[in-house]
Amino acid sequence: MAMSVDTTTLTIMISALVDDSMDDRFTDQQKLQCMVLAKRLRGTLVNLLSVRFNDGTARVTRANADLSAINTQVQEVSANLESFAETAANVAGLVAQLDDLLTLAVKFA
């Protein structure tokens, strides 16, 4: 059996970032940063959709937990713009974490 990254949650996060990139409560710089992060995650998503990992791969389990937690931050950032810088930094870190996971893939479709 193989496991994968939670691409459903990743898709939800990308959609929220795109929405934030068009939300006038954000500064122009924040909107641009949201769009850049959304595009980086989208590229990673395309690769992750066709990748499987060995069951029990700790880094995948950790990435899925981080993905869930950071997605919650992204969903709430528009209500708390003061947390934008931290949330954006966490998303950028997640991009790097997910990109790094691709080196562990055991199957590519």
C-alpha positions as CSV (number, residue, x, y, z in Angstrom):
1,M,0.0,0.0,0.0
2,A,1.2,3.5,-0.7
3,M,0.4,6.9,0.8
4,S,0.1,10.4,-0.7
5,V,0.1,14.0,0.3
6,D,-3.4,15.4,1.1
7,T,-3.9,17.1,-2.2
8,T,-7.5,18.0,-1.4
9,T,-6.4,20.2,1.5
10,L,-3.6,21.6,-0.7
11,T,-6.2,22.5,-3.4
12,I,-8.3,24.3,-0.8
13,M,-5.3,26.3,0.4
14,I,-4.4,27.3,-3.1
15,S,-8.0,28.5,-3.7
16,A,-7.9,30.5,-0.5
17,L,-4.6,32.1,-1.5
18,V,-6.0,33.1,-4.9
19,D,-9.1,34.6,-3.2
20,D,-6.8,36.5,-0.8
21,S,-4.8,37.8,-3.8
22,M,-8.0,39.6,-4.9
23,D,-9.1,40.8,-1.5
24,D,-8.8,44.5,-1.1
25,R,-8.3,44.2,2.7
26,F,-4.8,43.1,1.8
27,T,-2.1,45.5,0.7
28,D,-0.9,45.2,-2.9
29,Q,2.3,43.6,-1.7
30,Q,0.3,41.0,0.3
31,K,-1.9,40.3,-2.6
32,L,1.1,39.7,-4.9
33,Q,2.7,37.4,-2.3
34,C,-0.6,35.4,-2.0
35,M,-0.6,34.9,-5.8
36,V,3.0,33.9,-5.9
37,L,2.5,31.4,-3.2
38,A,-0.6,30.0,-4.8
39,K,1.3,29.5,-8.1
40,R,4.2,27.8,-6.4
41,L,1.8,25.5,-4.6
42,R,-0.1,24.8,-7.8
43,G,3.1,23.6,-9.5
44,T,3.9,21.4,-6.6
45,L,0.3,20.1,-6.6
46,V,0.5,19.0,-10.2
47,N,3.6,16.8,-9.3
48,L,2.1,15.5,-6.1
49,L,-1.1,14.3,-7.8
50,S,0.9,11.6,-9.5
51,V,3.2,10.5,-6.7
52,R,2.9,7.8,-4.1
53,F,5.1,7.2,-1.1
54,N,5.8,4.1,1.0
55,D,3.2,3.6,3.8
56,G,4.4,5.1,7.1
57,T,6.8,7.6,5.6
58,A,7.3,9.9,8.5
59,R,8.0,13.0,6.3
60,V,4.7,12.5,4.4
61,T,2.8,12.1,7.7
62,R,4.5,15.3,9.0
63,A,3.9,17.2,5.8
64,N,0.2,16.3,5.9
65,A,-0.1,17.5,9.5
66,D,1.7,20.7,8.6
67,L,-0.5,21.1,5.6
68,S,-3.6,20.9,7.7
69,A,-2.3,23.4,10.3
70,I,-1.1,25.9,7.8
71,N,-4.3,25.6,5.8
72,T,-6.2,26.6,8.9
73,Q,-3.9,29.7,9.2
74,V,-4.5,30.6,5.6
75,Q,-8.3,30.2,6.0
76,E,-8.2,32.6,9.0
77,V,-5.7,35.2,7.8
78,S,-8.2,37.5,6.2
79,A,-9.9,37.9,9.6
80,N,-6.6,38.6,11.2
81,L,-4.3,40.5,8.8
82,E,-1.7,41.0,11.6
83,S,-0.8,37.4,11.2
84,F,-0.2,37.6,7.5
85,A,3.6,37.7,7.6
86,E,3.8,34.6,9.8
87,T,1.2,32.8,7.7
88,A,3.0,33.7,4.4
89,A,6.3,32.5,5.9
90,N,4.7,29.2,7.0
91,V,3.2,28.7,3.5
92,A,6.6,29.3,1.9
93,G,8.2,26.8,4.3
94,L,5.5,24.3,3.3
95,V,6.2,24.8,-0.4
96,A,9.9,23.8,0.3
97,Q,8.8,20.9,2.4
98,L,6.5,19.5,-0.2
99,D,9.0,20.0,-3.0
100,D,11.5,18.1,-1.0
101,L,9.1,15.2,-0.6
102,L,9.2,14.7,-4.3
103,T,12.7,13.3,-3.9
104,L,11.3,10.4,-1.8
105,A,8.6,9.4,-4.2
106,V,8.4,5.7,-4.9
107,K,6.0,5.8,-7.8
108,F,5.3,8.4,-10.5
109,A,2.3,8.0,-12.7
